[in-house]
Amino acid sequence: MGERRYGDFVEVRRHGYVAELALDRPKAMNAVSSAMARSIGEACAALADDRDVRVVVLTSTHERAFCVGADLKERNSFTDAELVRQRPVARGAYTGVLELPMPTIAAVHGFALGGGFELALSCDVIVADPTAVVGLPEVSVGVIPGGGGTQLLPRRVGAARAAELIFSARRVEAAEAKELGLVDVVAGAGEDRDEALALAARMAANSPVGLRAAKRALRLGHGLDLRAGLEVEDAAWRSVAFSGDRTEGVAAFNEKRKPEWPGE
């Protein structure tokens, strides 16, 4: 298992073919400052280019929080011009996670609010523990969810439910979050990270070429009419049909052995 730090607040740990991107600003409950946002973006860029990474798990080193959102103390010090200049840096963190080409899993415990919940929403699957509290409270401080929340939440729970949650700015605890589809799995107490890493390991046993193509088809096809979506799927199929992974997968199946994916 290797480790690499990006700035002061982000650490990437390797678990075989799984990469763990750990938010590590415990003194601020992982509030996303400009420096932290820049580090998240840099870490995601490196992970996206790493062909040995098959699945990414987004975690937190803080015992009571996943991420409480934007660093409002820093924001309070900005002039209007500084806020404008900071916007692309902030967006880079959220789009960095969202655009990772491999499957991504968020492991959430404690508070995941505002930008913190948006980081989780940017992942494909969200695993929570019973202490998780999620929400998009931005309108309560005079802004809107600006890290993808207004677009990602309705894709998960529908337009009306997303409107109710965003307009009310309310916080949702784990059990209701699971019922509403805000999170996908509720693990045992303190087991969100272990559960997410175990799920990632199961995913990572599969073809890396297949995983990336399947994610591409899921993401690009979402929201299209059926005919257009099937064309997206067909393009993704063609990208893997003549790959080394497909040849190895079929051969391993017929030979009743575990595949050794070439990843190409």
Sequence and secondary structure as in RCSB ss.txt:
>XXXX:A:sequence
MGERRYGDFVEVRRHGYVAELALDRPKAMNAVSSAMARSIGEACAALADDRDVRVVVLTSTHERAFCVGADLKER
NSFTDAELVRQRPVARGAYTGVLELPMPTIAAVHGFALGGGFELALSCDVIVADPTAVVGLPEVSVGVIPGGGGT
QLLPRRVGAARAAELIFSARRVEAAEAKELGLVDVVAGAGEDRDEALALAARMAANSPVGLRAAKRALRLGHGLD
LRAGLEVEDAAWRSVAFSGDRTEGVAAFNEKRKPEWPGE
>XXXX:A:secstr
  EEEETTTEEEEEETTEEEEEE  GGGTT B HHHHHHHHHHHHHHHT TT  EEEEEES SSEEE  B HHHH
HT  HHHHHHHHHHHHHHHHHHHT SS EEEEE SEEETHHHHHHHTSSEEEE TT EEE  GGGGT   TTTHH
HHHHHHH HHHHHHHHHHT  EEHHHHHHHTSSSEE STT HHHHHHHHHHHHHTS HHHHHHHHHHHHHHTTS 
HHHHHHHHHHHHHHHHTSHHHHHHHHHHHTTS       
